[in-house]
């Protein structure tokens, strides 16, 4: 699984015939699986589809009608398989995409925009900035701040009525009116607004039939109060509010499945405050007991126990495995960390400096260096180092960090830490990695010479389509000599081949700092922005490239795609 796919949208397995069209051509096709970001499809052998083609597809179950781009294709004995990434708005039915998966996917892809959920005459919105839920809104009277406070006994009916009169006179929101009248303190208002926002989001998990759409765009800065709300925490407690036993038992996997902790630190170290029932269930999730056995051992009400397990599965803290399969457990200290009470997390100056320092050098350290282990380290040492590094640099361990730039750096480091573990824990991948990094010509006397040798070897691997090896070599070349623009450019080019478009954007921008009038670099960055679904930004770079080189073929092709 690629880092990109691992960190973003969950895939759902479903095989069904679909309608697929490319230009004027129609193809017989079958969907194999789907996610918020795209679908995997098998088409007839004779189909002439390639990377970069734009296709229209209609899928009846699940209900998906979309335009997408072919991002990869592969032929095997059963036919041609292609990956299609959706272009435009992400949308669907709640029955086809779990709300929990949607929220986690938007968080991990660091999206900014508004998620709208509609069910009958109910319309509720979640405002998301860089993946974090920061506000919500609802068209339901009972979700208004004043009505919520009245229902919970925080204010009286007389105070409610007075605040409505004040709103009409001053044109203020009801919260501000309540403060002006002395019924609430300002600090109390902020706490209550947070409570209101959370209540709206929590209520969404009880909706079974509905539709959602995510509009990626800048948020209104004058209206929205900025909060930071943990996706995992709201998912857990939102599902705990479901009172429909039929729904829980229908959506749970077979009760014969063994319950175990997720092996992925990205899931384990999320910002989640567990209640006692959650801690109790987790104490039995040892990779040996089935769901049914965990329920019995907990001695809790069956519905409460099953609902808690379902909540933990949706928050991705736990996973399931077949009982006949041996399951690798996580270190004991990690379990203790998850179960212990969590206080407010703050980021200290030394830790901030450590993050900055690590971000400046992590790619140059290589996989062993970033984990802090020796080249001959045993698998258990690599695993232990991985959990330690993942905990330190997990974005949710510093969830309330206000510095978005520093948060982005944490994400970069965390991704690299995962890639290091995924490579070094696989014997074959580790062997290949060791072979590549052993490239240290004995006669080299300078960093620039070493960088040039790495760059030349990277070009050889790129021509062979060995993109992971080329990525490593170009990245090291840029680290040893960051003044050569082509090192950064080819590093970015290889990252594009691996669908790591955000990292590619940074690399090509670094190349442009040294060679700002390079039409080829500008055009390539335009295509990166197309992949990131930023057509206006892409158009600007294509235009810059054409101003420098009016006949530039790649820039001209890009301009045709955005006009």
C-alpha positions as a printed Julia matrix, in Angstrom:
563×3 Matrix{Float64}:
   0.0     0.0     0.0
   1.4     3.39   -0.95
   1.87    6.09    1.62
  -0.68    8.2    -0.19
  -3.39    5.55   -0.13
  -2.57    4.48    3.43
  -2.98    7.99    4.78
  -6.18    9.03    3.03
  -9.42    7.46    1.93
 -10.61    3.97    2.86
 -11.34    1.64   -0.04
 -14.54   -0.39   -0.17
 -14.55   -3.69   -2.05
 -17.51   -4.12   -4.39
 -17.73   -5.76   -7.82
 -20.36   -4.44  -10.21
 -20.79   -3.69  -13.92
 -20.45    0.0   -14.79
 -20.75    2.34  -17.78
 -17.41    3.83  -18.82
 -16.87    6.37  -21.6
 -13.71    7.99  -22.95
 -14.45   10.61  -25.58
 -16.86    8.99  -28.03
 -15.85    5.44  -27.07
 -17.81    3.24  -24.68
 -16.2     0.3   -22.87
 -17.47   -2.74  -21.02
 -16.12   -2.36  -17.52
 -16.41   -3.75  -14.03
 -15.7    -1.87  -10.81
 -13.51   -3.78   -8.33
 -13.39   -1.28   -5.46
 -13.99    2.39   -4.74
 -13.13    5.2    -2.36
 -13.87    8.9    -1.92
 -11.01    9.7    -4.27
 -11.58    7.19   -7.07
 -12.29    3.67   -8.3
 -10.38    0.62   -9.49
 -11.83   -0.81  -12.67
 -11.33   -3.81  -14.95
 -12.04   -3.19  -18.65
 -12.16   -5.39  -21.73
  -8.81   -6.51  -23.19
  -9.19   -4.45  -26.35
  -9.65   -1.17  -24.46
  -7.1     1.48  -25.37
  -6.9     3.45  -22.15
  -3.73    4.95  -20.76
  -2.48    7.14  -17.95
  -3.78   10.69  -18.36
  -7.0     9.81  -20.21
 -10.16   11.52  -18.96
 -13.18    9.22  -18.57
 -16.82    9.49  -17.54
 -18.3     6.72  -15.44
 -21.74    5.87  -14.13
 -22.03    3.36  -11.29
 -25.49    2.45  -10.07
 -24.57    0.69   -6.83
 -22.95    2.53   -5.17
 -24.49    5.67   -6.66
 -21.48    7.32   -8.35
 -21.58    9.49  -11.46
 -18.25   11.2   -12.0
 -15.51   12.34  -14.32
 -12.04   11.08  -13.56
  -8.51   10.73  -14.84
  -6.66    7.46  -15.4
  -3.71    7.52  -12.98
  -2.37    4.02  -13.65
  -3.04    0.99  -15.84
  -1.86   -2.62  -15.66
  -2.55   -5.69  -17.78
  -2.78   -9.15  -16.27
  -4.33  -12.51  -17.15
  -7.88  -11.28  -16.45
  -7.66   -8.11  -18.53
  -6.74   -4.44  -18.23
  -7.04   -2.89  -14.8
  -7.01    0.89  -14.37
  -7.11    3.31  -11.47
  -9.37    6.32  -11.92
  -9.1     9.39   -9.71
 -12.2    11.58   -9.46
 -12.02   15.13  -10.77
 -14.2    17.72   -9.06
 -16.45   17.6    -6.02
 -16.38   14.57   -3.73
 -19.9    13.38   -2.98
 -21.99   10.29   -2.34
 -24.57    8.56   -0.16
 -24.01    7.92    3.54
 -24.91    4.26    3.03
 -22.03    3.86    0.56
 -19.37    5.91    2.41
 -19.2     5.77    6.19
 -19.17    9.24    7.71
 -16.24    8.21    9.93
 -14.14    7.25    6.89
 -15.05   10.51    5.15
 -13.96   12.63    8.12
 -10.71   10.71    8.59
 -10.0    10.86    4.85
 -10.5    14.63    4.73
  -8.33   15.02    7.82
  -5.48   12.95    6.43
  -5.58   14.61    3.02
  -5.46   17.99    4.83
  -8.4    19.4     2.85
  -9.96   22.82    3.38
 -13.64   23.36    2.59
 -17.19   22.6     3.69
 -18.73   19.14    4.12
 -22.52   19.3     3.72
 -24.77   16.47    4.87
 -28.43   16.41    3.81
 -31.18   14.04    4.93
 -34.76   15.0     4.03
 -35.13   18.62    5.12
 -32.09   18.43    7.43
 -28.97   20.3     6.25
 -25.84   20.34    8.4
 -22.37   21.6     7.53
 -18.88   20.95    8.89
 -16.19   23.54    8.2
 -12.77   21.95    7.7
  -9.39   23.71    7.57
  -6.24   21.78    6.64
  -8.06   18.59    7.61
  -9.22   19.84   11.03
 -12.9    20.32   11.85
 -13.16   23.9    13.12
 -16.88   24.76   13.01
 -20.34   23.44   12.13
 -23.76   24.82   11.25
 -27.31   23.47   11.0
 -30.7    24.54    9.66
 -32.46   22.83   12.59
 -33.96   25.09   15.25
 -32.94   22.7    18.04
 -29.28   23.06   16.99
 -29.23   26.83   17.49
 -27.13   27.97   20.42
 -29.99   29.56   22.35
 -32.29   26.55   21.9
 -29.53   24.16   22.95
 -28.78   26.2    26.09
 -32.49   26.4    26.9
 -32.93   22.64   26.49
 -29.93   21.92   28.74
 -31.1    24.38   31.41
 -28.16   26.77   30.94
 -30.53   29.74   30.48
 -34.18   30.42   31.34
 -37.02   31.08   28.91
 -37.01   34.75   30.02
 -33.29   35.07   29.3
 -33.84   33.39   25.95
 -36.6    35.87   25.02
 -34.51   38.85   26.18
 -31.59   37.68   24.03
 -33.86   37.41   20.96
 -34.98   41.03   21.48
 -31.32   42.07   21.88
 -30.42   40.27   18.64
 -33.08   42.19   16.74
 -31.87   45.52   18.14
 -28.11   45.02   17.73
 -28.05   42.6    14.74
 -25.69   40.38   16.75
 -25.62   36.62   17.09
 -27.53   35.18   20.03
 -24.34   34.24   21.88
 -23.06   37.82   21.76
 -26.48   39.05   22.88
 -26.41   36.72   25.9
 -22.97   38.09   26.85
 -24.11   41.7    26.43
 -27.07   41.04   28.73
 -24.78   39.52   31.37
 -26.35   36.04   31.15
 -23.03   34.51   29.99
 -19.35   35.36   30.42
 -17.25   35.66   27.22
 -15.04   32.69   28.14
 -18.14   30.66   28.97
 -19.56   31.55   25.54
 -16.52   30.11   23.75
 -16.9    26.84   25.7
 -20.62   26.69   24.88
 -20.07   27.42   21.19
 -17.6    24.54   21.13
 -20.25   22.36   22.78
 -22.84   23.44   20.17
 -20.48   22.73   17.28
 -19.65   19.28   18.68
 -23.34   18.48   19.23
 -24.14   19.21   15.57
 -21.34   16.91   14.39
 -22.22   14.16   16.89
 -25.85   14.19   15.69
 -24.74   13.32   12.14
 -23.76    9.78   13.14
 -27.38    8.88   13.88
 -28.43    9.7    10.29
 -28.75    6.53    8.2
 -30.2     7.77    4.91
 -28.7    10.87    3.42
 -26.28   12.44    0.99
 -23.04   14.34    1.47
 -20.83   16.6    -0.66
 -17.48   18.2     0.05
 -16.78   21.57   -1.54
 -13.09   22.31   -1.47
 -12.64   26.07   -1.11
 -11.32   28.77    1.26
 -13.44   29.27    4.37
 -15.24   32.53    5.2
 -12.97   34.31    7.67
 -15.51   36.81    9.01
 -18.2    34.37   10.12
 -16.56   31.16   11.29
 -15.21   30.81   14.83
 -12.06   28.7    14.65
 -12.0    25.65   16.92
  -9.95   22.47   16.69
 -11.99   19.29   17.02
 -10.56   15.78   17.03
 -12.06   13.59   14.3
 -11.35   10.36   16.21
 -12.95   11.67   19.4
 -16.13   12.84   17.66
 -16.38    9.62   15.65
 -16.11    7.53   18.82
 -18.72    9.48   20.81
 -20.97   10.09   17.8
 -21.33    6.35   17.26
 -21.78    5.76   20.99
 -24.96    7.87   20.68
 -26.57    5.52   18.14
 -29.52    3.74   19.78
 -30.44    1.49   16.85
 -29.35   -2.06   17.76
 -30.28   -3.39   14.29
 -27.95   -0.91   12.62
 -25.01   -1.7    14.91
 -25.32   -5.46   14.54
 -25.82   -5.16   10.75
 -22.75   -2.98   10.21
 -20.43   -4.87   12.55
 -18.23   -7.59   11.01
 -18.8   -11.22   11.98
 -18.63  -11.68   15.75
 -16.23  -14.61   15.16
 -13.52  -12.21   14.01
 -10.66  -11.64   16.44
 -10.4    -8.12   17.87
  -6.96   -6.55   18.01
  -5.26   -3.18   18.14
  -4.53   -1.49   14.83
  -0.89   -2.0    13.9
  -0.76    1.49   12.39
   0.53    4.26   14.71
  -1.34    6.82   12.59
  -4.51    5.21   13.98
  -3.23    4.33   17.46
  -1.97    7.74   18.55
  -5.01    9.78   17.58
  -6.41   12.45   19.9
  -9.17   10.43   21.6
 -10.38   10.54   25.22
 -11.75    7.08   25.96
 -14.57    6.44   28.42
 -14.45    3.51   30.85
 -16.3     1.14   28.48
 -13.77    1.93   25.73
 -10.83    1.21   28.03
 -12.46   -2.02   29.2
 -13.01   -3.29   25.66
  -9.44   -2.37   24.67
  -8.05   -4.3    27.64
  -9.33   -7.5    25.98
  -8.28   -6.64   22.4
  -5.16   -8.79   22.48
  -5.37  -10.42   19.06
  -6.6   -13.69   20.6
 -10.22  -13.03   21.63
 -13.11  -12.86   19.16
 -15.6   -10.0    19.26
 -18.11  -12.35   20.86
 -15.6   -13.37   23.53
 -14.65   -9.75   24.25
 -18.33   -8.88   24.78
 -18.71  -11.77   27.24
 -15.49  -10.95   29.09
 -16.43   -7.28   29.49
 -19.57   -8.22   31.49
 -21.19   -5.12   29.98
 -24.67   -4.84   28.51
 -24.42   -6.55   25.08
 -25.61   -3.5    23.15
 -23.23   -1.16   24.97
 -20.29   -3.52   24.4
 -21.05   -4.03   20.7
 -21.62   -0.3    20.19
 -18.29    0.46   21.86
 -16.49   -2.05   19.62
 -18.18   -0.55   16.55
 -17.09    2.94   17.66
 -13.48    1.81   18.17
 -13.47    0.12   14.75
 -14.75    3.29   13.06
 -12.18    5.41   14.9
  -9.62    2.82   13.65
  -8.07    2.26   17.07
  -8.86   -1.45   16.7
  -8.97   -3.82   13.76
 -10.11   -7.39   13.12
  -8.38  -10.5    11.86
  -9.45  -14.07   11.19
  -9.13  -16.24   14.3
  -7.03  -18.87   12.51
  -4.43  -16.26   11.51
  -1.56  -15.39   13.88
  -1.65  -11.69   14.66
   1.33   -9.54   15.53
   0.67   -7.6    18.72
   1.86   -4.07   19.42
   4.4    -3.26   22.15
   3.08   -3.25   25.72
   4.13    0.36   26.33
   2.02    1.46   23.35
  -1.07   -0.19   24.87
  -0.36    1.58   28.17
  -0.04    4.9    26.34
  -3.43    4.45   24.66
  -5.24    3.44   27.86
  -3.84    6.1    30.17
  -5.62    9.39   30.88
  -4.63   12.1    28.46
  -4.15   15.64   29.66
  -3.86   18.73   27.5
  -0.9    18.37   25.17
   1.35   21.35   24.65
   4.37   21.77   22.42
   7.49   23.06   24.17
  10.15   25.26   22.6
  12.8    22.45   22.66
  10.37   20.05   20.96
   9.48   22.67   18.34
  13.19   23.15   17.62
  13.64   19.37   17.43
  10.83   19.11   14.86
  12.36   21.93   12.8
  15.78   20.28   12.93
  14.4    16.86   11.98
  12.42   18.35    9.07
  15.59   19.95    7.71
  17.49   16.66    7.65
  15.07   13.67    7.7
  15.36   12.8     4.01
  19.14   12.95    4.18
  19.22   10.67    7.22
  17.8     7.77    5.24
  15.51    5.11    6.64
  17.88    3.78    9.31
  18.84    7.26   10.43
  15.3     8.59   10.79
  14.41    5.6    12.99
  17.65    5.91   14.94
  18.77    2.29   14.41
  21.91    0.69   13.02
  22.04   -0.92    9.57
  22.18   -4.4    11.12
  19.25   -3.81   13.49
  16.9    -6.76   14.06
  13.24   -6.54   13.06
  12.07   -6.16   16.67
  14.47   -3.21   17.13
  13.15   -1.57   13.96
   9.58   -2.08   15.1
  10.25   -0.64   18.55
  12.03    2.39   17.03
   9.13    2.9    14.62
   6.54    3.13   17.39
   8.76    5.5    19.36
   9.32    7.82   16.38
   5.69    7.58   15.25
   4.47    8.61   18.68
   6.83   11.59   18.82
   5.94   12.92   15.36
   2.28   11.85   15.09
   0.29   14.98   14.1
  -2.43   14.16   16.67
   0.1    14.08   19.5
   0.29   17.83   18.87
  -3.33   18.21   17.77
  -3.89   21.68   19.22
  -0.81   23.1    17.54
  -1.76   26.48   16.04
   1.2    26.65   13.66
  -0.06   25.1    10.4
   3.43   25.21    8.86
   4.87   23.2    11.76
   1.93   20.81   11.53
   2.76   20.26    7.86
   6.35   19.48    8.8
   5.14   16.9    11.31
   3.11   15.24    8.56
   6.18   15.13    6.29
   8.32   13.51    8.99
   5.58   11.06   10.0
   5.11    9.94    6.39
   8.84    9.31    6.0
   8.98    7.41    9.3
   6.22    5.12    8.0
   8.0     4.61    4.67
  11.18    3.73    6.57
   9.38    1.1     8.65
   7.44   -0.32    5.68
  10.71   -0.78    3.77
  12.96   -2.06    6.53
  10.39   -4.47    8.0
  10.08   -6.25    4.63
  13.18   -8.43    4.0
  13.11   -8.04    0.2
  12.47   -4.29    0.27
  15.2    -3.88    2.87
  17.64   -5.83    0.73
  16.92   -3.6    -2.27
  17.19   -0.45   -0.13
  20.54   -1.56    1.31
  21.82   -2.24   -2.21
  20.89    1.26   -3.38
  22.28    3.08   -0.33
  25.53    1.12   -0.56
  26.39    3.37   -3.51
  29.37    5.22   -2.0
  32.15    5.61   -4.56
  35.45    5.33   -2.77
  37.2     8.08   -4.72
  34.64   10.81   -4.12
  36.14   13.65   -2.13
  33.26   16.16   -1.93
  29.55   16.36   -1.2
  28.91   17.71   -4.72
  30.67   14.75   -6.32
  28.65   12.35   -4.19
  25.44   14.18   -5.17
  26.3    13.96   -8.88
  26.92   10.21   -8.63
  23.61    9.71   -6.85
  21.83   11.84   -9.46
  23.29    9.85  -12.36
  22.29    6.56  -10.73
  18.83    8.06  -10.15
  18.5     8.74  -13.87
  19.35    5.12  -14.64
  16.65    3.91  -12.24
  14.16    6.43  -13.65
  14.7     5.12  -17.19
  14.03    1.61  -15.86
  10.79    2.88  -14.24
  12.18    1.93  -10.82
  10.5     4.95   -9.24
  11.0     4.15   -5.52
  14.74    3.7    -6.09
  14.91    6.85   -8.22
  13.03    8.8    -5.52
  15.57    7.79   -2.91
  18.58    8.61   -5.1
  17.32   12.0    -6.31
  16.29   12.92   -2.76
  19.78   12.11   -1.48
  21.38   14.05   -4.34
  19.33   17.12   -3.43
  20.27   16.67    0.23
  24.03   16.46   -0.42
  23.97   19.42   -2.82
  20.81   21.53   -2.59
  22.13   24.21   -4.98
  21.56   22.23   -8.2
  18.07   22.87   -9.59
  17.9    19.7   -11.69
  18.32   17.52   -8.58
  15.2    19.05   -7.09
  13.32   18.9   -10.39
  14.02   15.23  -11.03
  13.17   14.45   -7.42
   9.81   16.18   -7.99
   9.33   14.38  -11.3
   9.8    11.0    -9.63
   7.45   11.95   -6.78
   4.8    12.69   -9.43
   5.28    9.18  -10.83
   4.6     7.86   -7.32
   1.48   10.07   -6.96
   3.09   12.06   -4.13
   1.93   15.36   -5.58
   2.21   17.56   -2.47
   5.84   16.55   -2.01
   6.41   16.98   -5.78
   5.07   20.54   -5.52
   7.67   21.4    -2.87
  10.54   19.81   -4.83
   9.73   21.56   -8.14
   9.24   24.88   -6.33
  12.74   24.44   -4.89
  14.04   23.9    -8.45
  12.28   27.09   -9.6
  13.99   29.12   -6.88
  17.29   28.4    -8.67
  15.89   28.59  -12.22
  12.68   30.71  -12.11
  12.45   31.17  -15.92
  12.54   27.46  -16.78
   9.38   26.91  -18.87
   9.6    23.13  -18.44
   9.63   23.39  -14.66
   6.73   25.85  -14.69
   4.66   23.58  -16.95
   5.38   20.51  -14.83
   4.31   22.39  -11.7
   1.09   23.26  -13.53
   0.38   19.55  -13.98
   1.1    18.97  -10.28
  -1.58   21.54   -9.42
  -4.0    19.83  -11.82
  -3.46   16.6    -9.88
  -4.08   18.51   -6.65
  -7.37   19.74   -8.14
  -6.25   23.38   -8.26
  -7.01   24.31  -11.91
  -6.77   28.09  -11.44
  -3.28   27.79   -9.96
  -2.33   25.28  -12.68
  -3.47   27.71  -15.4
  -1.3    30.48  -13.95
   1.83   28.33  -14.24
   0.97   27.14  -17.76
   0.53   30.79  -18.75
   3.91   31.74  -17.22
   5.59   28.91  -19.16
   3.99   30.06  -22.45
   5.05   33.66  -21.85
   8.66   32.41  -21.65
   8.32   29.84  -24.44
   5.2    30.42  -26.62
   5.58   27.09  -28.44
   6.14   24.96  -25.32
   4.22   21.74  -26.09
   3.65   20.61  -22.49
   2.43   24.03  -21.36
   0.12   24.24  -24.39
  -1.32   20.81  -23.56
  -1.87   21.89  -19.99
  -3.62   25.09  -21.06
  -6.01   23.03  -23.21
  -6.88   20.93  -20.17
  -7.88   23.94  -18.06
  -9.72   26.01  -20.71
